[in-house]
């Protein structure tokens, strides 16, 4: 497919207009199309489009190969070549807006695995067209985007799933059941960590641009973010470590590791957050960071435990929590990329990533009633071989009025992701040197003064001079801290890119 054949100059007015038309068309969709509206038997196949199909997106689509993969969209058809080979009958696109325009009536659902900063815009417009959405983690790049997707999913009553695939394994369900059984008493503190990043972070911004490969459309990759010169350090995979495109190790792994924490403790919005890190740069996530969230008491009990105020600590970049005094000497607390300690009034529970291999540090055996779904048992496959994706397919085909939610549908994943990216906010605002107070309902900090200012380091200026390490740091100009925080909460999109309105 020649790059010269692309048509990626769709105006905002034209796209919004065709989105509204597609929404209207979808509301009266004929019975031959699977829409989740109960028109057809659940055995019929979904017509699925993939957006971002060069990496994890291809894995997701392979796990969905029992369905009809009808369209593929990517900004780099060298990186995505394998997807075209795997699904040769799927129509190929560079621009998802053009794909929606041309194939809106032929697509039932979309699988999105683009860079973090384009998750919200692709998913939001799909939902306004009535399409079911499987969206990779982290759900979005910002708090506002998470809130928007949560409300759009509810308004349009579509089946959704965030791509934290371990949510469909037994670990999250089992961890929740243990907590709710009262086995460790009321939880007062949680400490979680990951061994990520395994990609570069803490890098100075490149001072030169590289030639854009013929197989890559850099403008489409950039999407709603500010335009900057292409450099090979950004694409195709290392974008995770750059603030414009990714959310660092916290965004990448907390959606896996903190899921049993968020669900098990029935967390909502944090009331306070603070963070620290290795050198914080303006454009690149730090090498290592720690975040402390404080969640207020929740009104109701869950099972046998009280949901009192709780502190949740996060560590990455090689930093780990201090081990409990009764932790077995020499034992690695890292299980499949991370681990979590739940400190209760009776005992301490340790689990790995996705809540796997739960164990009580007292050595007591665990006995908790099974109350939660076991997706792998229901579908007869593991989450590694597609249970997470196929549970979403099941939900897409069920009547929306009686649909069983997926294990990470946006009603839960949206608020959960707000928690995750709140940690990113705290890291980027750490120079204010205060515990930040958060009004979750209104998505704003309440204790940043109107005249406070903040600066960050553009580059560290590290050099060896006569055998001595020196730093000649280049700083941003002072920025109003309130305005800066608001931009992090709700991004200003580049001209030509926009989100649907927030439902009331």
Secondary structure, 3 states (H helix, E strand, C coil): CCHHHCCCCCCHHHHHHHHHHHHHHHHCCCCCCCCCCCCCCCCCCCEEEEECCCCHHHHHHHHCCCCEEEEEECCECCCCHHHHHHCCCCEEECCHHHHHHHHCCCCCEEEECCCHHHHHHHHHHHHHCCCEEEECCCCCCCHHHHHHHHHHHHHHCCCEEECCHHHHCHHHHHHHHHHHCCCCCCEEEEEEEECCCCCCCCCCCCCCCCCCCCCECHHHHHCCCCCCCCCCCCCCCHHHHECCCCCHHHHHHHHHHCHHHHHHCCCCCCCEEEEEECCCECCECCCCEEEEEEECCCCCCECCECCCCEEEEEEECCCCCCCCCCCCCCCCCCCCCEEEEEEECCCEEEEEHHHCCCEECCCCCCCCCCCCCCHHHHHCCCHHHCHHHHHHHHHHHCCCCCCCCCCCCHHHHHHHHHHHHHHHHHHHCHHHCCCEEEECCCCEECCCCCCCEECCEEECCEEEECCEEEECCEECCCEEHHHHHHHHHCCCCCCCCCCCCCCC
